[in-house]
Amino acid sequence: MLGWSQDDLARAANVARQTIADFERGARTPIANNILAIVNALERAGIEVLPSNGILLRKSR
């Protein structure tokens, strides 16, 4: 939805790229503070994370 690379998300969330890569392939579950950082980075970029495990691209106003 954003066209971000793993590096882009890692930078925006201030986490290691390996954390993103491991999470994407299901190798591990990030610790709570990393999940929060990832969610916050996505929300700042216009992605809404839904409680039902979905995501939504917010429309710009």
Phi, psi and omega in degrees: 000325180259342184075021181278147171273173174300320179298318180299312180294318179301316178296314182296327182266352182058047174232167180290145177301325179298327176299315179295313182299315180296320180295316182298322182266005175076018181286333177198161176261126180297152176292161189306317183292330176288320177299314180299318179296320179294313179299315180299319179296317179295319180294322177298331181272359176105008178265132175259123178268120185268149181297340181272022180070025177248173174226159184215135175274117179290142176282137177286149183262000000 
